[in-house]
Amino acid sequence: MALLGSALLVGFMHTLFGPDHYLPFIVIGRARRWGLGLTSLLTFVCGLGHVLSSVLLGLLGAALGAALHQVEGYEGSRGEWAGWALLIFGGGYAAWGIYRALRHGSHSHLHLHPDGDLHRHGHHHHHADGHPRVHGHEHAAPDVESYGTPASWKSLTPWLLFLIFVLGPCEPLIPMFFASAVAGQWEDVLLVALGYTAATLVAMHLLVTLFWFGLKRLPLGPLERWSHAMAGLVILLAGVGMVFLGL
């Protein structure tokens, strides 16, 4: 029971003090108007991939006769790659969010008057309170989702997050079960892996759910069209924390 308790405690604390484990899902879900179900599903899939990749690496190292420090070295390298991947993803997402906000913040229309006069005028889509402005004419909808419409989950973003989380290591996990794996004590390996996985997933879902309900009540008003840019910036900062601060 002590081994299981240690795995539960370490897994929960490692997730709690690693903002990269939950911030990406919180801000991306808020920006894309995902419901709690879709946000939780992505959190679960990424969290499971995150833990299992480290378990498989540890088992492979034990099977090949590698020393613990060698496997930990591989984990450290994966951590650097994951941090840079998260940083680049956040920067790219922020840039796309800025482009999207500027592109759809205002546009112009051509008007043909009865006297044959043709002119163009521009306007913004939103009042200061963030609500759509009512026009006296119709125009084509933007080629991406409107600010109040949930974005499709079938996009590249979830897959990129999944790959980043699979790449990311669980540094405390491998030392906890490596000696048992080398000694062939598979009950202990299974106990540690299940306990650590359960604690990680519970912590991730708890934090994501709490922030999801909190942000849902937070109206952004005129900042709504900048939600993707702000989400990218938060992920970028999480990547900076991983790469330069060791978070």
C-alpha positions as CSV (number, residue, x, y, z in Angstrom):
1,M,0.0,0.0,0.0
2,A,2.9,2.3,0.7
3,L,4.1,1.9,-2.9
4,L,0.6,2.7,-4.3
5,G,0.2,5.7,-1.9
6,S,3.6,7.1,-3.1
7,A,2.6,6.7,-6.7
8,L,-0.7,8.5,-6.1
9,L,0.9,11.3,-4.2
10,V,3.7,11.9,-6.7
11,G,1.5,11.7,-9.7
12,F,-1.0,14.2,-8.3
13,M,1.7,16.7,-7.1
14,H,3.7,16.4,-10.4
15,T,0.5,17.3,-12.3
16,L,-0.5,20.1,-10.0
17,F,2.8,21.9,-10.1
18,G,3.2,21.3,-13.9
19,P,0.9,23.9,-15.6
20,D,1.7,22.4,-18.9
21,H,-0.4,19.4,-17.9
22,Y,-3.7,21.4,-17.9
23,L,-3.3,25.0,-19.2
24,P,-3.3,24.1,-22.9
25,F,-6.7,22.3,-22.6
26,I,-8.2,25.1,-20.5
27,V,-7.3,27.9,-22.9
28,I,-7.8,26.0,-26.2
29,G,-11.2,24.7,-25.0
30,R,-12.2,28.3,-24.0
31,A,-11.1,29.8,-27.3
32,R,-12.7,27.2,-29.4
33,R,-15.9,27.0,-27.4
34,W,-15.6,23.3,-26.7
35,G,-18.0,21.9,-24.3
36,L,-16.8,20.2,-21.1
37,G,-17.2,16.7,-22.7
38,L,-14.9,17.4,-25.6
39,T,-12.4,19.2,-23.5
40,S,-12.4,16.3,-21.0
41,L,-12.0,13.8,-23.8
42,L,-8.9,15.5,-25.2
43,T,-7.5,15.9,-21.6
44,F,-8.0,12.1,-21.0
45,V,-6.4,11.0,-24.3
46,C,-3.4,13.3,-24.0
47,G,-2.9,12.5,-20.3
48,L,-3.1,8.7,-21.0
49,G,-0.6,9.0,-23.9
50,H,1.7,11.2,-21.7
51,V,1.9,8.6,-18.9
52,L,2.0,5.4,-21.0
53,S,4.8,6.7,-23.2
54,S,7.0,6.9,-20.1
55,V,5.9,3.5,-18.9
56,L,6.8,1.9,-22.2
57,L,10.2,3.7,-22.3
58,G,11.0,2.5,-18.8
59,L,9.9,-1.1,-19.6
60,L,11.9,-1.1,-22.8
61,G,15.0,0.2,-21.0
62,A,14.6,-2.5,-18.3
63,A,14.2,-5.2,-21.0
64,L,17.3,-4.1,-22.9
65,G,19.4,-4.0,-19.7
66,A,19.8,-0.2,-19.7
67,A,20.8,1.5,-16.5
68,L,18.4,3.9,-14.7
69,H,20.5,6.9,-15.5
70,Q,20.4,6.1,-19.2
71,V,16.6,5.9,-19.2
72,E,16.4,9.1,-17.2
73,G,18.7,10.7,-19.8
74,Y,16.3,9.7,-22.5
75,E,13.4,11.2,-20.5
76,G,15.3,14.4,-20.0
77,S,15.8,14.7,-23.8
78,R,12.1,14.1,-24.3
79,G,11.4,16.8,-21.9
80,E,13.4,19.3,-23.8
81,W,11.8,18.3,-27.1
82,A,8.3,18.5,-25.5
83,G,9.0,22.0,-24.1
84,W,10.2,23.3,-27.4
85,A,7.3,21.7,-29.2
86,L,4.9,23.4,-26.8
87,L,6.7,26.7,-27.1
88,I,6.6,26.6,-30.9
89,F,3.0,25.4,-31.0
90,G,1.9,28.2,-28.6
91,G,3.8,30.8,-30.7
92,G,2.3,29.6,-33.9
93,Y,-1.2,29.4,-32.4
94,A,-0.9,33.0,-31.0
95,A,0.3,34.2,-34.4
96,W,-2.7,32.5,-36.1
97,G,-5.0,34.0,-33.5
98,I,-3.7,37.5,-34.1
99,Y,-4.1,37.1,-37.9
100,R,-7.6,35.8,-37.4
101,A,-8.6,38.6,-35.1
102,L,-7.2,41.3,-37.5
103,R,-8.6,39.6,-40.6
104,H,-12.2,39.3,-39.2
105,G,-12.3,42.4,-37.0
106,S,-13.3,44.6,-39.9
107,H,-14.0,44.3,-43.6
108,S,-15.6,46.3,-46.4
109,H,-18.5,45.9,-48.8
110,L,-19.1,47.1,-52.3
111,H,-22.5,48.8,-52.9
112,L,-24.1,49.6,-56.2
113,H,-26.7,52.5,-55.9
114,P,-29.6,53.0,-58.3
115,D,-27.8,55.9,-60.0
116,G,-25.0,53.6,-60.9
117,D,-22.6,54.8,-58.3
118,L,-20.3,52.0,-57.0
119,H,-18.5,52.6,-53.7
120,R,-16.9,50.6,-50.9
121,H,-17.3,51.1,-47.1
122,G,-15.8,49.3,-44.1
123,H,-17.3,48.4,-40.8
124,H,-16.6,46.2,-37.7
125,H,-18.6,43.2,-36.8
126,H,-18.8,43.9,-33.1
127,H,-19.9,46.7,-30.8
128,A,-17.8,47.5,-27.7
129,D,-19.9,45.0,-25.8
130,G,-18.9,42.2,-28.1
131,H,-22.3,41.7,-29.7
132,P,-22.8,41.5,-33.5
133,R,-23.7,44.7,-35.2
134,V,-26.9,44.5,-37.2
135,H,-26.5,45.5,-40.9
136,G,-29.1,46.5,-43.4
137,H,-27.7,44.1,-45.9
138,E,-26.6,40.5,-46.1
139,H,-23.1,39.2,-46.8
140,A,-21.2,35.9,-46.9
141,A,-20.2,34.4,-43.6
142,P,-16.5,34.2,-42.6
143,D,-14.6,31.1,-43.7
144,V,-14.0,30.2,-40.1
145,E,-16.2,29.9,-37.1
146,S,-17.9,33.0,-35.8
147,Y,-17.0,34.2,-32.3
148,G,-20.1,32.8,-30.7
149,T,-20.1,29.4,-32.5
150,P,-18.2,26.4,-31.2
151,A,-15.3,25.4,-33.4
152,S,-15.1,21.9,-34.7
153,W,-13.0,19.5,-32.7
154,K,-12.0,17.9,-36.0
155,S,-8.9,20.1,-36.6
156,L,-5.2,19.8,-36.4
157,T,-5.0,21.3,-32.9
158,P,-6.0,18.2,-30.9
159,W,-3.6,16.0,-32.8
160,L,-0.7,18.4,-32.2
161,L,-1.5,18.5,-28.5
162,F,-1.7,14.7,-28.4
163,L,1.8,14.4,-30.0
164,I,3.3,17.0,-27.7
165,F,1.9,15.2,-24.6
166,V,3.1,11.8,-25.9
167,L,6.5,13.3,-26.3
168,G,6.5,14.8,-22.9
169,P,8.1,12.7,-20.1
170,C,6.9,11.8,-16.6
171,E,10.2,12.3,-14.8
172,P,9.2,10.9,-11.4
173,L,7.5,7.8,-12.7
174,I,10.4,5.7,-14.1
175,P,12.5,5.7,-10.9
176,M,9.5,4.4,-9.0
177,F,9.1,1.2,-10.9
178,F,12.4,0.7,-12.7
179,A,14.0,-1.4,-10.0
180,S,10.9,-3.6,-9.8
181,A,10.9,-4.0,-13.6
182,V,14.5,-5.1,-13.6
183,A,13.8,-7.6,-10.8
184,G,10.8,-8.9,-12.6
185,Q,8.4,-7.8,-9.9
186,W,5.6,-7.0,-12.3
187,E,2.9,-6.7,-9.6
188,D,4.8,-3.7,-8.2
189,V,5.3,-2.2,-11.7
190,L,1.6,-2.5,-12.4
191,L,0.7,-1.0,-9.1
192,V,2.9,2.0,-9.6
193,A,1.8,2.5,-13.2
194,L,-1.9,2.3,-12.4
195,G,-1.6,4.6,-9.3
196,Y,0.5,7.2,-11.1
197,T,-1.8,7.2,-14.1
198,A,-5.0,7.5,-12.1
199,A,-3.6,10.3,-10.0
200,T,-2.4,12.2,-13.1
201,L,-5.7,11.9,-14.9
202,V,-7.7,12.8,-11.9
203,A,-5.6,15.9,-11.2
204,M,-5.7,17.0,-14.9
205,H,-9.5,16.6,-15.1
206,L,-10.1,18.3,-11.8
207,L,-8.1,21.4,-12.7
208,V,-9.5,21.5,-16.3
209,T,-13.0,21.2,-15.0
210,L,-12.6,23.9,-12.3
211,F,-11.1,26.4,-14.8
212,W,-13.6,25.4,-17.5
213,F,-16.6,26.4,-15.3
214,G,-14.7,29.5,-14.1
215,L,-13.8,30.8,-17.6
216,K,-17.3,30.0,-18.9
217,R,-18.7,32.7,-16.6
218,L,-16.0,35.2,-17.6
219,P,-17.3,37.4,-20.5
220,L,-14.5,38.7,-22.7
221,G,-16.6,41.3,-24.5
222,P,-14.6,43.1,-27.2
223,L,-11.6,40.8,-26.4
224,E,-13.5,37.8,-27.6
225,R,-12.0,37.9,-31.0
226,W,-8.6,37.8,-29.5
227,S,-9.3,34.6,-27.5
228,H,-7.2,32.4,-29.8
229,A,-4.3,34.8,-29.6
230,M,-4.5,34.9,-25.8
231,A,-4.7,31.1,-25.7
232,G,-1.6,30.8,-27.8
233,L,0.2,33.2,-25.6
234,V,-0.6,31.2,-22.5
235,I,0.6,28.0,-24.1
236,L,3.7,29.8,-25.3
237,L,4.4,30.9,-21.7
238,A,3.9,27.3,-20.5
239,G,6.5,26.2,-23.1
240,V,8.9,28.9,-21.9
241,G,8.4,27.6,-18.3
242,M,9.3,24.1,-19.4
243,V,12.3,25.0,-21.4
244,F,13.9,27.7,-19.3
245,L,12.5,27.3,-15.8
246,G,12.2,23.5,-15.6
247,L,8.5,23.5,-14.7
